[in-house]
């Protein structure tokens, strides 16, 4: 079992350049369960549903056998945050309004969420998310 979550922060610095800083590597079920559902299938082709599987195991039902998917090998779970990091890495929150998301529907984005509305200084810093899939790491970097 080698799965883990690599966390990084993508931001625009004071020169207008985009940067990527890796923050940590850990294990979070809220992220991993969604990724596993896209990376593995049972014999009938159903997506893996980890919480249901845990309940089944707790009641004595044997766990189903899962196989890797043929077309999805990499899953990216992106979280949208409001604010920008300062030179010490602290996120300085920015109040404002989210108008929503727009653009074409892409088959490799199986899940996205961005709730429109006010951003206050007491808001949760995670405003939304997107899940992106690819058949290789190189393809994910292109996406």
Buried (B, 14 or more C-beta within 10 A) or exposed (E): EEEEBEBEBEBEEEEEEEEEEEEEEEEEEEBBBBBBBBBBBBEEEEBBBBEEBEEBEEEEEEEBEBEEBEEBBBBBBBEBBBBBBEEEEEBEBEEEEBEEEEEEEEEBBBEBEBEEEEBEEEBEEEBBBBBBBBBEEEBBEEE
